[in-house]
Amino acid sequence: MKLFPYAHATHPQWRMAAGLVLAQLRAQLALPDYASAPSLALLYITDHYASAAQDILDHLSAELPEVTDWSGTVGVGIAANNVEYFDEPAMAVMLLGLPAHQYRVFSGVAPLGMAFEAHTALVHADGNTQDLSELVAEMAGRTDTGYLFGGLASSRSSTVQFATGGNGNIKGQGGARGVFHGGLSGVAFTQDVALSSRVTQGCQPIAPERSVTACEGNVVTALDGEPALQVLLGDLGVSLDEPREALGRVRATLAGLRAAPGAAGSDAVRRPGSFGPDVRVRHIIGLDPAREGVAVAEALEVGMRLSFCQRNAQAARADLVRVCAEIREELEPEDMPAEAALALSSNLAASAPHPARRMAGAIYVSCASRGGAHFGGPSAELQIVRHALGDVPLVGFFAGGEIARHHLYGYTGVLTVFTAPA
């Protein structure tokens, strides 16, 4: 599998940014190490361009007629290799060199048909969609592995998604021209498309994990048999007798939830003082002194596990480095020719693409509340990824929520790498 051509640019005028992107793509398409005739493209734009989404898609499609299938969405920020664009007009495109029979673009008006045997899927979603969690779980059920990766579009204006195929229309979507609002869209892949994907958490537990022993809807009233509100206040070392200090500490606290032990998805390896990928972080949305309860932004069930946590930049950085290292170690063979080993160990070539790395391209979806500022400076999060993975083609966006497996996450990053055979 050859490298995926990719490009990114920023400019107040979208046509100028598109011109810069097209120039980069055409230059890479002519290089021997890059895919020369890709038919699938991923397009991510910042919300500055949201009002021009249809014009952008029409323009890029016309300039790249060999690319017949498009998918993507909008974010308050977008990502590319070693750089992120926040609060500025920008776009990023990656052309995936995959055979047409190995993927299928889908949308809400042209859902994935039963005739296509999906193994995994990249999913873009509108966070305002009703019953979104159920839709994500249903989509995961349509894949052999149950594994989805992607995120919720984020925008301060129009929330758009791109999904088009063939001659500009997916069968079943009628006269729609490829720009959508609401629901789910994305690309499903067959088992022939090899992926390596990881979830990186951005929060750190501040207290032991406890069992939900009583709850009503989204209000937990007892943890390990103790009043939940008293447990929270005790973990934070505050009292309602000093409400200003207490509420300030509560506002900075979140709840990490995972399924009851033994339930599906609850057996991931977890490290002391950190969260595993089975934990979903949710906001604390209220306190209920009458019931001594704590309200969180998810429906609860008795037996679930809950840990109070807080955002932690150091923990987020360490966990991002960890998942990148896991992917790299998974892909680089233990035994390789001396020439390849020397190339990968060279400082000068540390970031250069190399066949031994087996990485054709990558997609990174991170929480809009993360980004460079949370990691210490502009583009710091993407610089960590580049330092760990090398100069792999990468695009992505900063989301209003992240999707991995059949779950919706918050404050996380989802890194997915398209891999070539060893």
ABEGO torsion letter per residue (X at the ends): XBBBBBBBBBBABAAAAAAAAAAAAAAAAABAABBABBABBBBBBBAAAAAAAAAAAAAAAAABAABABBBEBBBABBBBBGBBBBGBBBBBBBBBBBBAAABBBBBAABBBBAABBBABBBBBBBAABBGAAAAAAAAAAABAAGBBBEBBBBBABBBBBBBBBEAGBBBGAEABAGBBBEEBBEBBBBAABBBBBBBBBABBBABBBBBBABBBEABBABBGGBBAAAAAAAAAGBBAABAAAAAAAAAABBBBBBBBBGBBGAABBBBBGBBBAABBBBBBAEBBAAAGBBBBBBBBBBGBBBBBBBBBAAAAAAAAAAAAAAAAAAABBABBBAAAAAAAABAAAAABBBAAAGBABBBBBBBAABEAAAAGEBGAAAAAAAAAAEBBBBBEBBBAEBBBEABBBBGBBBBBBBBBBX
